[in-house]
Amino acid sequence: MQKARLAQRHKNWRAALELWRTSVEKAPGNPTAAAGYTGVLIYVGAVPEARRRAESFVRRWTTDENGPMLLARIAEVQGDLGRAIDEWRRALALVPGTLQPLIRLGIALIAERRFTEAEICVAELKRRHPAKPYAAVLRAQIVQRANGYPEASRLWRQAADKFATNADFLRAYGRALIAAGEYEECLAVARRLRNLDPYGAIRLQGMVLSKRCPYQDQTQFWQAASAELPDNAGMVRSVLDAALRARQFEQAHAAFQRLLDLNQLRASDADYVTGLAQSYFERDQKMALRQTVRDFLGGLREHPGYRAAAVRLHRVILASFPRSTGAAVAVSRNAPRFVRMVRGAQAGNAGEMLERIAALEDRLIKSGASCLFDTDIDAGQCRQFIRTVHQRVKGARAFSLIRLGDGEANALAYEPSYATYFDADAAERENVWWGRTPDTSTRAEVAAGVRAAADGADVWGIPTRDRFLRDVRLDTGRPLATTRSGRGLLTILRMVETMSDTELRRRIFVSAHLPQDLQRWNLYPELFQGIGDALLVSCHAALPNLLLERFGVRVTKHVLTPPGDSIREMQHRSLTDQEMPPQSIYRTLEALGDSMHGRLVLVGAGYSGKIIIGEAKKRGGIVLDLGSIFDSWMGIHTRSYQDVA
């Protein structure tokens, strides 16, 4: 156990995992070994197994505070702060005044805005641990969360005078400054932290860079940081993430190889493999892609997260490994086989969610609705969609594709179990899209327009298994309902689940990622073949020239819309009153006029742009909701590297 603790202290989690596992096997009745192994399982991302072991620990050693402490940590990872609070209190009831439970209980209470209860933790920390900074930190955090940083700044500075050489304090102070947007002051704190905790100091610097320049290539910063701490897997992951974000393939590949060499893989690294896979697809390097998947899964052999990682890579494997025509789709459509694989990963709530989406896809197919859910693994299904578009253009018959992602939940209603989050989630999405929120009546008007446009659409692009595999956390088992995007996805899922078979047969269902899938298989030239000209709605002034040069499509009318979402953020501005919907929608539709009948209309205008799509179809257009693929064509990376190279 001494070697296990040493490996843990040096953050060698793979070695710590093996050593604690050996300790448990040699001494199955030792609670220290059981707690140590379970704790490391949490760190390496094997949370579902950790939870099973923690629950067993509590039943076996009823008076040991480590049991509820482990359950509290698991609850935090899974986003269940109410349960975490209960477990931290249970630990304190067994051993009053214990430092970690007091600190973590206070933090959880602050997150839940239960400030009066958090003040009790402050008092206990001050009484039992007066020489340490934790009471001062917690008190400042309460004031900052309740009233903002300006009021809390005096408390932070007073504590900084007293605990100037305490690494725990400096880390907490740095994070508080980042939350307040006080970046220069945070960098000063990072410099003070440098000799005490180089890793922590670098993390603070990286967080400031990310806040200041979220769309800037940060690969060089993290490469320099990794050179300082060459054996730190966290630094290597930061290099890998930054390189993938910037689409710096060679640097990403090198960082991944370094991660393999360190033998510090965990299940969540499957996200990086998915990003690398997009780059391999872009370069048509399937052999290299297959080898990357083999190397990754081989490096996870005997790791408790192996099965979860294999499930996460399910779509990547289907897109790259089967060699016979139709084999990948046959495996994908075998719902019972997929369910067995998910259950083998023992991912709890996360696994149940994947079973739910698999059941819905199966039901949609059996309902008689036309379904193209495998466009990410089968170019043939993409071509089916292209043929449908060509037929509509040839026959001059109105048609529309509308994609419904988590953001479109703003136009719907949340289910009762998380309905209290709706207003806050809606406002957060609007701030992302437009940099501000509209008034209540405008929000309702736009939502009604989006619903009407969706009701009239011929094709719905919905979140499919591919999207849920990305967002569901198999490594932690965290429920989707604990995040804003997760609640949005669940709302779209529930809407489709409650439709009758008759309603389902009214339209075609495709993946919401169809625009990215068309790009993956290089099929936009086929989509635009013979089209000649089109109308365009986007925020990119140079896009018509690109469409002509790259695809031979002549744009006869381009309506330029205000920038939204990431493009707006890059311009560091919010939309003006006149740029906000519905005014922007009215102007766009007026500019389009009645020239759309029988013609292809390409739209990338976000949430409120769905209304434009609906009206364009009414005016006889063949309208495609292509969204952020326009950004990609312009060389601007606004979407996750897990979606598009």
C-alpha positions as CSV (number, residue, x, y, z in Angstrom):
1,M,0.0,0.0,0.0
2,Q,3.0,2.3,0.6
3,K,4.0,2.0,-3.1
4,A,0.4,2.7,-4.1
5,R,0.3,5.9,-2.1
6,L,3.6,7.0,-3.5
7,A,2.4,6.4,-7.1
8,Q,-0.7,8.3,-6.3
9,R,1.3,11.2,-4.8
10,H,3.3,11.4,-8.1
11,K,0.0,11.3,-10.1
12,N,1.1,8.0,-11.7
13,W,-2.5,6.9,-11.8
14,R,-2.0,3.7,-13.9
15,A,0.6,2.4,-11.5
16,A,-1.5,3.5,-8.5
17,L,-4.5,1.6,-10.0
18,E,-2.5,-1.6,-10.4
19,L,-0.9,-1.3,-7.0
20,W,-4.2,-0.7,-5.1
21,R,-5.8,-3.5,-7.1
22,T,-3.1,-5.8,-5.9
23,S,-3.5,-4.6,-2.4
24,V,-7.2,-5.4,-2.5
25,E,-6.6,-8.8,-3.9
26,K,-4.1,-9.6,-1.2
27,A,-6.1,-8.1,1.7
28,P,-9.8,-8.1,0.7
29,G,-10.8,-7.4,4.3
30,N,-8.6,-4.3,4.6
31,P,-10.7,-1.1,4.5
32,T,-7.7,1.1,3.7
33,A,-6.9,-0.9,0.6
34,A,-10.6,-0.9,-0.4
35,A,-10.8,2.9,0.0
36,G,-7.6,3.5,-1.8
37,Y,-8.6,1.4,-4.8
38,T,-12.0,3.0,-5.0
39,G,-10.5,6.5,-4.8
40,V,-8.1,5.8,-7.7
41,L,-11.0,4.4,-9.8
42,I,-12.7,7.8,-9.4
43,Y,-9.5,9.6,-10.6
44,V,-9.0,7.4,-13.7
45,G,-12.6,7.8,-14.8
46,A,-14.0,4.4,-13.9
47,V,-16.8,6.0,-11.8
48,P,-19.6,3.4,-12.3
49,E,-17.3,0.7,-10.9
50,A,-16.1,3.0,-8.2
51,R,-19.7,3.6,-7.1
52,R,-20.4,-0.1,-6.9
53,R,-17.4,-0.6,-4.7
54,A,-18.2,2.5,-2.6
55,E,-21.7,1.3,-1.9
56,S,-20.3,-2.1,-0.9
57,F,-17.7,-0.4,1.3
58,V,-20.5,1.5,3.2
59,R,-22.4,-1.7,3.8
60,R,-19.4,-3.5,5.1
61,W,-17.7,-0.8,7.1
62,T,-20.6,1.2,8.5
63,T,-18.6,3.4,10.9
64,D,-15.7,4.2,8.5
65,E,-16.0,7.8,7.2
66,N,-14.2,6.8,3.9
67,G,-17.4,5.2,2.7
68,P,-19.6,8.3,2.6
69,M,-16.6,10.4,1.5
70,L,-16.2,8.2,-1.6
71,L,-19.9,8.4,-2.3
72,A,-19.7,12.2,-2.0
73,R,-16.9,12.5,-4.5
74,I,-18.7,10.2,-6.9
75,A,-21.9,12.4,-6.6
76,E,-19.8,15.5,-7.3
77,V,-18.4,13.9,-10.5
78,Q,-21.9,12.9,-11.6
79,G,-23.3,16.4,-11.0
80,D,-25.6,15.4,-8.1
81,L,-24.7,18.1,-5.5
82,G,-27.7,17.3,-3.3
83,R,-26.5,13.8,-2.8
84,A,-22.9,15.0,-2.4
85,I,-24.1,17.3,0.4
86,D,-25.9,14.4,2.2
87,E,-22.8,12.2,2.0
88,W,-20.3,14.8,3.2
89,R,-22.6,15.4,6.2
90,R,-22.7,11.7,6.8
91,A,-18.9,11.6,6.8
92,L,-18.8,14.5,9.3
93,A,-21.3,12.8,11.5
94,L,-18.9,9.9,11.8
95,V,-15.8,12.0,12.4
96,P,-16.7,15.6,13.2
97,G,-14.4,18.4,12.0
98,T,-12.6,16.3,9.3
99,L,-10.9,18.8,7.0
100,Q,-11.8,17.5,3.5
101,P,-15.5,16.9,4.2
102,L,-15.9,20.4,5.7
103,I,-14.2,22.1,2.7
104,R,-16.1,20.1,0.1
105,L,-19.4,20.4,1.9
106,G,-19.0,24.2,2.0
107,I,-18.2,24.3,-1.7
108,A,-21.2,22.2,-2.6
109,L,-23.5,24.4,-0.5
110,I,-22.2,27.5,-2.2
111,A,-22.9,26.0,-5.6
112,E,-26.4,25.3,-4.5
113,R,-26.6,28.9,-3.1
114,R,-27.3,27.6,0.4
115,F,-25.1,30.3,1.9
116,T,-26.4,30.2,5.5
117,E,-25.4,26.5,5.8
118,A,-22.1,27.2,4.1
119,E,-21.4,29.8,6.8
120,I,-21.6,27.0,9.4
121,C,-18.8,25.2,7.5
122,V,-16.7,28.5,7.7
123,A,-17.2,28.7,11.4
124,E,-16.2,25.0,11.9
125,L,-13.1,25.4,9.7
126,K,-12.1,28.5,11.6
127,R,-12.6,26.8,15.0
128,R,-10.9,23.5,14.2
129,H,-8.3,24.6,11.6
130,P,-7.4,28.2,12.5
131,A,-3.9,28.2,11.0
132,K,-5.1,27.1,7.6
133,P,-6.6,29.2,4.8
134,Y,-9.8,27.2,4.2
135,A,-12.2,29.2,6.3
136,A,-11.0,32.4,4.7
137,V,-11.3,30.9,1.2
138,L,-14.8,29.6,1.8
139,R,-16.0,32.9,3.3
140,A,-14.7,34.8,0.3
141,Q,-16.3,32.3,-2.1
142,I,-19.7,32.8,-0.3
143,V,-19.5,36.5,-0.7
144,Q,-18.4,36.3,-4.3
145,R,-21.1,33.9,-5.3
146,A,-23.8,35.9,-3.4
147,N,-22.8,39.5,-4.2
148,G,-20.0,39.4,-6.9
149,Y,-16.3,39.8,-6.8
150,P,-16.1,43.6,-6.1
151,E,-17.6,42.9,-2.6
152,A,-15.4,39.8,-2.1
153,S,-12.2,41.3,-3.3
154,R,-11.3,42.8,0.1
155,L,-11.7,39.3,1.8
156,W,-9.5,37.7,-0.9
157,R,-6.7,40.4,-0.5
158,Q,-6.8,40.1,3.3
159,A,-6.3,36.4,3.0
160,A,-3.6,36.8,0.4
161,D,-1.6,38.8,2.9
162,K,-1.9,36.1,5.5
163,F,-1.5,33.0,3.2
164,A,0.8,34.3,0.5
165,T,2.9,31.1,0.4
166,N,0.0,28.6,0.7
167,A,-0.5,26.7,-2.6
168,D,-4.1,25.7,-1.8
169,F,-5.0,29.3,-1.2
170,L,-3.3,30.7,-4.3
171,R,-5.0,28.1,-6.5
172,A,-8.4,29.0,-5.1
173,Y,-7.6,32.8,-5.4
174,G,-6.5,32.3,-9.0
175,R,-9.8,30.6,-9.9
176,A,-11.8,33.3,-8.2
177,L,-10.0,35.9,-10.2
178,I,-10.6,34.1,-13.5
179,A,-14.3,33.8,-12.6
180,A,-14.3,37.6,-12.0
181,G,-12.5,38.4,-15.3
182,E,-9.5,39.8,-13.4
183,Y,-7.0,38.2,-15.7
184,E,-3.9,40.3,-15.0
185,E,-4.3,39.8,-11.3
186,C,-4.7,36.1,-11.8
187,L,-1.4,36.0,-13.7
188,A,0.3,37.7,-10.8
189,V,-1.1,35.0,-8.5
190,A,0.2,32.3,-10.9
191,R,3.7,33.8,-10.7
192,R,3.6,33.5,-6.9
193,L,2.4,29.9,-7.2
194,R,5.1,29.0,-9.7
195,N,7.7,27.7,-7.1
196,L,5.1,26.0,-4.9
197,D,3.1,24.2,-7.6
198,P,4.4,24.5,-11.2
199,Y,1.5,22.5,-12.6
200,G,-1.1,24.6,-10.8
201,A,0.5,27.8,-12.0
202,I,0.6,26.7,-15.6
203,R,-3.1,25.6,-15.3
204,L,-4.0,29.1,-14.2
205,Q,-2.0,30.7,-17.0
206,G,-3.7,28.3,-19.5
207,M,-7.2,29.2,-18.1
208,V,-6.5,32.9,-18.6
209,L,-5.3,32.3,-22.2
210,S,-8.5,30.3,-22.9
211,K,-10.7,33.0,-21.5
212,R,-9.0,35.8,-23.3
213,C,-8.5,34.1,-26.7
214,P,-10.9,31.2,-26.9
215,Y,-10.5,30.7,-30.6
216,Q,-6.7,31.3,-30.8
217,D,-4.3,28.4,-31.5
218,Q,-2.9,27.6,-28.0
219,T,-0.8,24.6,-29.1
220,Q,2.5,26.4,-28.6
221,F,1.7,27.5,-25.1
222,W,0.9,23.9,-24.0
223,Q,3.8,22.4,-25.8
224,A,6.1,24.8,-23.8
225,A,4.3,23.8,-20.6
226,S,4.6,20.1,-21.4
227,A,8.4,20.6,-22.0
228,E,8.6,21.9,-18.5
229,L,6.8,18.9,-17.0
230,P,7.5,16.2,-19.6
231,D,6.1,13.3,-17.6
232,N,2.9,14.9,-16.7
233,A,0.0,13.3,-18.6
234,G,-2.3,16.3,-17.9
235,M,0.1,18.6,-19.8
236,V,0.2,16.2,-22.7
237,R,-3.6,16.0,-22.8
238,S,-3.7,19.8,-22.9
239,V,-1.3,19.8,-25.9
240,L,-3.5,17.2,-27.6
241,D,-6.7,19.1,-27.0
242,A,-5.2,22.4,-28.1
243,A,-3.7,20.9,-31.3
244,L,-7.0,19.2,-32.2
245,R,-9.0,22.5,-31.6
246,A,-6.6,24.3,-33.9
247,R,-6.7,21.4,-36.4
248,Q,-2.9,21.0,-36.1
249,F,-2.9,17.4,-37.0
250,E,0.9,16.6,-36.8
251,Q,1.2,18.1,-33.3
252,A,-2.0,16.3,-32.2
253,H,-0.6,13.0,-33.5
254,A,2.7,13.5,-31.7
255,A,0.9,14.4,-28.5
256,F,-1.2,11.2,-28.7
257,Q,1.9,9.1,-29.2
258,R,3.4,10.7,-26.1
259,L,0.3,9.9,-24.1
260,L,0.6,6.3,-25.2
261,D,4.3,6.2,-24.2
262,L,3.4,7.5,-20.7
263,N,1.0,4.6,-20.2
264,Q,-1.4,6.9,-18.5
265,L,-4.5,6.4,-20.7
266,R,-8.0,6.6,-19.3
267,A,-11.5,6.0,-20.9
268,S,-12.2,9.7,-21.5
269,D,-9.2,9.8,-23.9
270,A,-11.5,8.2,-26.4
271,D,-12.7,11.8,-27.1
272,Y,-9.2,12.6,-28.5
273,V,-9.2,9.5,-30.6
274,T,-12.5,10.6,-32.1
275,G,-11.0,13.9,-32.9
276,L,-7.9,12.3,-34.5
277,A,-10.3,10.0,-36.5
278,Q,-11.9,13.1,-38.1
279,S,-8.5,14.2,-39.3
280,Y,-7.7,10.7,-40.7
281,F,-11.1,10.7,-42.5
282,E,-10.3,14.1,-44.0
283,R,-7.0,12.6,-45.3
284,D,-8.5,9.3,-46.4
285,Q,-6.0,7.5,-44.1
286,K,-8.1,4.6,-42.8
287,M,-5.1,2.3,-42.1
288,A,-3.6,4.9,-39.8
289,L,-7.0,5.4,-38.2
290,R,-7.4,1.7,-37.5
291,Q,-4.0,1.6,-36.0
292,T,-4.7,4.5,-33.7
293,V,-7.9,2.8,-32.4
294,R,-5.9,-0.4,-31.9
295,D,-3.1,1.3,-30.0
296,F,-5.6,3.2,-27.8
297,L,-7.7,0.2,-26.9
298,G,-4.6,-2.0,-26.5
299,G,-3.2,0.6,-24.1
300,L,-6.4,0.3,-22.0
301,R,-6.3,-3.5,-21.7
302,E,-7.0,-4.5,-18.1
303,H,-8.2,-0.9,-17.4
304,P,-11.7,-0.8,-15.8
305,G,-12.7,1.8,-18.4
306,Y,-11.9,-0.4,-21.4
307,R,-15.4,-1.4,-22.3
308,A,-16.7,2.2,-21.8
309,A,-14.0,3.5,-24.2
310,A,-14.9,0.8,-26.8
311,V,-18.5,1.8,-26.7
312,R,-17.5,5.5,-27.0
313,L,-15.6,4.6,-30.2
314,H,-18.4,2.4,-31.6
315,R,-19.2,4.8,-34.5
316,V,-15.5,5.4,-35.3
317,I,-14.9,1.7,-35.5
318,L,-18.0,1.1,-37.7
319,A,-16.9,3.8,-40.1
320,S,-13.3,2.5,-40.5
321,F,-13.0,-1.2,-39.8
322,P,-15.7,-3.2,-41.7
323,R,-14.5,-3.9,-45.3
324,S,-17.6,-5.4,-46.9
325,T,-20.4,-3.3,-48.3
326,G,-23.2,-2.9,-45.9
327,A,-21.5,-4.6,-42.9
328,A,-21.2,-1.4,-40.8
329,V,-24.9,-0.5,-41.3
330,A,-25.9,-4.1,-40.5
331,V,-24.1,-4.0,-37.2
332,S,-25.4,-0.5,-36.5
333,R,-29.0,-1.6,-37.0
334,N,-28.6,-4.6,-34.7
335,A,-30.1,-2.9,-31.6
336,P,-29.9,-5.9,-29.3
337,R,-26.2,-6.3,-30.0
338,F,-25.6,-2.6,-29.3
339,V,-27.6,-2.9,-26.0
340,R,-25.5,-5.9,-24.9
341,M,-22.3,-3.9,-25.6
342,V,-23.6,-1.0,-23.6
343,R,-24.6,-3.1,-20.7
344,G,-21.2,-4.8,-20.7
345,A,-19.7,-1.3,-20.0
346,Q,-21.8,-1.1,-16.8
347,A,-22.2,2.6,-17.1
348,G,-25.4,3.1,-15.1
349,N,-27.6,6.0,-16.1
350,A,-25.4,6.8,-19.0
351,G,-25.8,3.3,-20.4
352,E,-29.6,3.5,-19.9
353,M,-29.6,6.7,-22.0
354,L,-27.8,5.0,-24.9
355,E,-30.3,2.1,-24.7
356,R,-33.1,4.7,-24.9
357,I,-31.8,6.3,-28.1
358,A,-31.1,2.9,-29.7
359,A,-34.7,1.9,-28.9
360,L,-36.0,5.1,-30.5
361,E,-34.0,4.7,-33.6
362,D,-35.3,1.1,-33.9
363,R,-38.9,2.2,-33.4
364,L,-38.5,5.0,-36.0
365,I,-37.3,2.5,-38.6
366,K,-40.0,0.0,-37.8
367,S,-42.7,2.7,-37.9
368,G,-42.3,3.0,-41.6
369,A,-40.7,6.4,-41.5
370,S,-37.8,7.0,-43.9
371,C,-34.7,7.0,-41.8
372,L,-31.1,7.8,-42.6
373,F,-29.3,7.5,-39.2
374,D,-26.0,6.0,-40.5
375,T,-24.7,8.8,-42.6
376,D,-21.6,9.0,-40.4
377,I,-20.6,5.4,-41.3
378,D,-22.2,5.0,-44.7
379,A,-21.7,7.3,-47.7
380,G,-24.6,5.5,-49.4
381,Q,-27.1,6.9,-47.0
382,C,-25.8,10.4,-47.7
383,R,-26.3,9.8,-51.4
384,Q,-29.9,8.8,-50.7
385,F,-30.5,12.2,-49.3
386,I,-28.7,13.8,-52.2
387,R,-31.0,12.0,-54.6
388,T,-34.1,13.2,-52.7
389,V,-32.8,16.8,-53.0
390,H,-32.1,16.5,-56.7
391,Q,-35.6,15.1,-57.3
392,R,-37.2,18.0,-55.5
393,V,-35.1,20.5,-57.5
394,K,-35.9,18.8,-60.8
395,G,-39.6,18.8,-60.0
396,A,-39.5,22.3,-58.5
397,R,-41.3,20.9,-55.4
398,A,-41.0,22.8,-52.1
399,F,-38.9,21.0,-49.5
400,S,-37.1,21.7,-46.3
401,L,-34.5,20.1,-44.0
402,I,-34.5,21.5,-40.4
403,R,-31.9,20.3,-37.9
404,L,-33.0,20.0,-34.3
405,G,-30.2,20.1,-31.8
406,D,-30.1,20.8,-28.1
407,G,-30.5,24.6,-28.8
408,E,-33.9,24.0,-30.4
409,A,-35.2,22.9,-26.9
410,N,-35.7,26.7,-26.4
411,A,-38.8,26.3,-28.6
412,L,-40.2,23.4,-26.5
413,A,-40.9,22.6,-22.9
414,Y,-38.7,20.7,-20.5
415,E,-40.1,17.6,-18.7
416,P,-41.2,18.2,-15.1
417,S,-38.1,16.6,-13.5
418,Y,-35.9,19.4,-14.7
419,A,-38.4,22.1,-15.8
420,T,-37.0,24.6,-13.2
421,Y,-33.9,24.9,-15.3
422,F,-35.7,26.1,-18.5
423,D,-35.6,29.8,-18.1
424,A,-31.9,29.9,-17.0
425,D,-30.9,27.5,-19.8
426,A,-32.9,29.5,-22.4
427,A,-31.1,32.7,-21.3
428,E,-27.7,31.1,-21.4
429,R,-28.3,29.8,-25.0
430,E,-29.5,33.3,-26.1
431,N,-26.4,34.9,-24.6
432,V,-24.3,32.5,-26.6
433,W,-26.2,33.1,-29.8
434,W,-26.7,36.8,-29.6
435,G,-24.7,38.2,-26.6
436,R,-27.9,39.2,-24.9
437,T,-31.4,38.0,-24.0
438,P,-34.7,39.1,-25.6
439,D,-37.7,40.0,-23.6
440,T,-40.2,37.3,-22.6
441,S,-42.7,38.1,-25.4
442,T,-40.0,38.0,-28.1
443,R,-38.6,34.7,-26.8
444,A,-42.1,33.3,-27.0
445,E,-42.7,34.7,-30.5
446,V,-39.4,33.3,-31.9
447,A,-40.1,29.9,-30.2
448,A,-43.5,29.7,-31.9
449,G,-42.0,30.5,-35.2
450,V,-39.3,27.8,-34.8
451,R,-42.0,25.2,-33.8
452,A,-44.1,26.1,-36.9
453,A,-41.1,25.8,-39.2
454,A,-40.2,22.4,-37.7
455,D,-43.8,21.2,-38.1
456,G,-43.8,22.1,-41.7
457,A,-40.4,20.5,-42.5
458,D,-40.1,17.4,-44.7
459,V,-36.9,16.3,-43.1
460,W,-35.9,16.4,-39.4
461,G,-32.2,16.2,-38.5
462,I,-32.3,14.9,-35.0
463,P,-29.6,13.9,-32.5
464,T,-28.8,10.2,-33.2
465,R,-26.6,7.6,-31.5
466,D,-23.5,9.3,-32.8
467,R,-24.3,12.5,-30.9
468,F,-25.4,10.8,-27.7
469,L,-22.2,8.7,-27.7
470,R,-20.3,12.0,-27.7
471,D,-22.4,13.7,-24.9
472,V,-23.2,10.8,-22.6
473,R,-20.3,10.3,-20.2
474,L,-19.7,6.6,-20.0
475,D,-16.6,7.1,-17.9
476,T,-18.4,9.0,-15.1
477,G,-22.0,7.9,-15.6
478,R,-23.1,11.5,-15.2
479,P,-26.8,11.9,-16.2
480,L,-27.5,14.1,-19.2
481,A,-30.0,16.1,-17.2
482,T,-27.2,17.7,-15.1
483,T,-26.0,19.9,-18.1
484,R,-27.7,22.5,-20.2
485,S,-26.9,20.7,-23.5
486,G,-28.0,17.4,-22.0
487,R,-31.3,18.8,-21.0
488,G,-31.7,20.1,-24.5
489,L,-31.0,16.8,-26.1
490,L,-33.4,15.0,-23.7
491,T,-36.1,17.5,-24.7
492,I,-35.7,16.7,-28.4
493,L,-35.6,13.0,-27.7
494,R,-38.7,13.1,-25.7
495,M,-40.6,15.1,-28.4
496,V,-39.8,12.4,-31.0
497,E,-40.6,9.6,-28.5
498,T,-44.1,10.9,-27.9
499,M,-45.1,11.1,-31.6
500,S,-47.4,8.5,-33.0
501,D,-46.3,6.3,-35.9
502,T,-48.7,8.2,-38.2
503,E,-46.9,11.4,-37.3
504,L,-43.5,9.8,-37.8
505,R,-44.3,8.6,-41.3
506,R,-45.0,12.2,-42.4
507,R,-41.3,13.0,-42.7
508,I,-37.8,11.8,-43.3
509,F,-35.5,11.5,-40.3
510,V,-31.7,12.0,-40.6
511,S,-28.8,12.7,-38.3
512,A,-28.6,16.4,-37.2
513,H,-24.9,16.0,-38.2
514,L,-25.8,15.3,-41.8
515,P,-24.0,18.5,-43.1
516,Q,-20.8,17.3,-41.4
517,D,-21.3,13.7,-42.7
518,L,-21.6,15.0,-46.3
519,Q,-18.3,16.7,-45.8
520,R,-16.7,13.6,-44.2
521,W,-17.5,11.6,-47.4
522,N,-16.6,14.6,-49.7
523,L,-20.1,14.6,-51.2
524,Y,-20.9,18.3,-51.5
525,P,-19.7,18.2,-55.1
526,E,-22.3,15.5,-55.8
527,L,-25.0,17.5,-53.9
528,F,-24.3,20.6,-56.0
529,Q,-23.8,18.8,-59.3
530,G,-26.2,20.2,-61.9
531,I,-27.7,22.7,-59.5
532,G,-26.3,25.7,-61.3
533,D,-27.4,28.5,-59.0
534,A,-28.8,28.9,-55.5
535,L,-29.9,31.5,-52.9
536,L,-27.9,31.9,-49.8
537,V,-28.5,33.1,-46.2
538,S,-25.3,33.4,-44.1
539,C,-23.2,35.7,-42.1
540,H,-20.1,35.2,-44.4
541,A,-19.7,37.9,-47.0
542,A,-17.2,35.9,-49.0
543,L,-19.2,32.7,-49.0
544,P,-20.7,33.2,-52.5
545,N,-17.2,33.3,-54.1
546,L,-16.2,30.1,-52.3
547,L,-19.3,28.3,-53.5
548,L,-18.6,29.2,-57.1
549,E,-14.9,28.4,-56.9
550,R,-15.2,25.2,-54.9
551,F,-18.5,23.7,-56.1
552,G,-19.4,25.6,-59.2
553,V,-22.6,27.0,-57.6
554,R,-23.5,30.6,-58.6
555,V,-25.2,32.5,-55.8
556,T,-27.9,34.7,-57.4
557,K,-28.9,36.3,-54.1
558,H,-27.0,36.3,-50.8
559,V,-28.8,37.7,-47.7
560,L,-26.1,38.6,-45.1
561,T,-27.3,38.0,-41.6
562,P,-25.9,39.3,-38.3
563,P,-23.2,37.0,-36.9
564,G,-24.3,34.6,-34.2
565,D,-22.8,32.1,-31.8
566,S,-19.1,31.6,-32.2
567,I,-18.7,34.1,-35.1
568,R,-20.3,36.8,-32.9
569,E,-17.9,35.9,-30.0
570,M,-14.9,36.2,-32.3
571,Q,-16.0,39.7,-33.2
572,H,-16.3,40.5,-29.4
573,R,-19.7,42.1,-29.7
574,S,-23.4,41.6,-28.9
575,L,-26.2,42.1,-31.4
576,T,-28.0,45.4,-31.6
577,D,-31.7,45.8,-31.3
578,Q,-32.1,45.8,-35.1
579,E,-29.9,42.7,-35.5
580,M,-32.0,40.7,-33.0
581,P,-34.8,38.4,-34.0
582,P,-37.6,38.9,-35.0
583,Q,-36.5,42.1,-36.8
584,S,-33.5,40.4,-38.5
585,I,-35.9,37.6,-39.7
586,Y,-38.3,40.0,-41.2
587,R,-35.5,41.8,-43.1
588,T,-34.1,38.6,-44.4
589,L,-37.4,37.4,-45.7
590,E,-38.1,40.7,-47.3
591,A,-34.7,40.6,-49.1
592,L,-35.3,37.0,-50.3
593,G,-38.6,38.1,-51.8
594,D,-40.6,35.6,-53.9
595,S,-37.6,34.4,-56.0
596,M,-37.3,31.0,-54.3
597,H,-39.8,28.9,-56.1
598,G,-38.2,25.7,-57.3
599,R,-34.7,26.9,-56.3
600,L,-32.1,25.6,-53.9
601,V,-31.8,27.8,-50.8
602,L,-28.9,27.2,-48.4
603,V,-29.3,28.6,-44.9
604,G,-26.9,28.9,-42.0
605,A,-28.6,31.2,-39.5
606,G,-28.8,29.4,-36.2
607,Y,-31.9,29.0,-34.0
608,S,-34.0,31.8,-35.4
609,G,-32.9,30.9,-38.9
610,K,-35.3,27.9,-38.7
611,I,-38.1,30.5,-39.2
612,I,-36.5,31.7,-42.4
613,I,-36.3,28.0,-43.6
614,G,-40.0,27.5,-42.9
615,E,-41.1,30.6,-44.7
616,A,-38.7,29.9,-47.7
617,K,-40.3,26.5,-48.1
618,K,-43.8,28.1,-48.1
619,R,-42.5,30.3,-51.0
620,G,-41.6,27.2,-53.0
621,G,-37.9,26.8,-52.1
622,I,-35.9,23.6,-51.7
623,V,-34.3,24.7,-48.4
624,L,-31.4,23.1,-46.6
625,D,-30.3,23.9,-43.0
626,L,-26.5,23.6,-43.3
627,G,-25.6,25.6,-40.3
628,S,-21.9,25.7,-39.1
629,I,-20.6,23.8,-42.1
630,F,-20.4,27.3,-43.7
631,D,-17.9,28.3,-41.0
632,S,-15.8,25.2,-41.8
633,W,-15.7,26.1,-45.5
634,M,-14.5,29.5,-44.6
635,G,-11.7,27.9,-42.6
636,I,-13.1,28.9,-39.2
637,H,-13.3,26.2,-36.6
638,T,-16.5,26.8,-34.6
639,R,-17.5,23.3,-33.9
640,S,-15.9,20.5,-31.8
641,Y,-13.1,18.5,-33.4
642,Q,-15.2,15.5,-32.6
643,D,-17.7,16.6,-35.2
644,V,-15.7,17.8,-38.1
645,A,-12.0,18.0,-39.1
